[in-house]
Amino acid sequence: MARPPFPKTLREFQTLFADEGACRAYLAQSRWPNGYRCPRCTHSEAFELPRRLLWQCKACGYQTSVTAGTVLHRTRVSLRDWFWAAYLVATHTPGLSALQLQRQLGIRRYETVWTMLQKLRRAMRRPQREALGEKVEVDETFIGNQEGLRGGREVGDRALVVGAVEVRGRVSGRIRLEVVRNSSAASLSGFVRRNVEPGTTVITDGWQGYAPLSGMGYRHRPKTQGRPARALVILPRIHQVFGNLKTWLRGTHHGVEAKHMQAYLDEFVFRFNRRRTPMAAFQSLLGLTGAHRPTTRKMLYGSD
């Protein structure tokens, strides 16, 4: 079963996803592009139970829905609303706040739309994504409230975000962004280990938190920063990413609480890495849902 084509215009989108059945069929094709596979026994044939919106495996009798085990697990929101939300999130260049999306969809409860956006953001981070490579700039920045800091680079009330961007000639390649606890070697060098391929040339400032990289299989190229203004000279690409990130958080979302920051960073990375193919991001977004375990209320609100 081939992955279904993506509508190129808004009119095509409205025609293709005219009802719940069309949305469900598209989601099934996105989840099982190579044909149905039973989650329990991996058998490739099933009966469709249209009244219950389930598939029943012909071999073991196991029943599953197209949303089971995905970020849409047990959703009470219509698939049409989910598809509209995914389409708007994926194709609207500056992104959407929950309030903007609530107005677009006409959903009464703000909390419902906020939860939808958070679940879509969780689907934006592919668990087995490829590491960055060749040549990479890495640096960190604070995002959020300025109160509560006690000097140095330790985290106060703000979120400390470390980022990496591939250097591809005069342009920037893919990026990674992650909230870290502090600026220690364990946090910063650990971020590089999780996101950058060994053997890559890694350019950083002279902060000691990056010192272990040379012994971790990287070609570490630290550069002395000196005056803060020189950061833009020695690490121009990652600071451009940080500037765009902060503008997006302030402009679209009017600020984000530190406890939810990682989800918004994942959205920014998703958008940035697909900035040249924004229409295809919708299909990627739905196709990724099967790679994530269901998002529970505890995951979204547990830190409150």
Beta strands, then each sheet from edge to edge (+ up, - down):
strand 1: 46-49
strand 2: 54-57
strand 3: 63-64
strand 4: 135-143
strand 5: 159-168
strand 6: 171-180
strand 7: 201-205
strand 8: 219-223
sheet 1: 1+ 2- 3+
sheet 2: 6+ 5- 4+ 7+ 8+
end
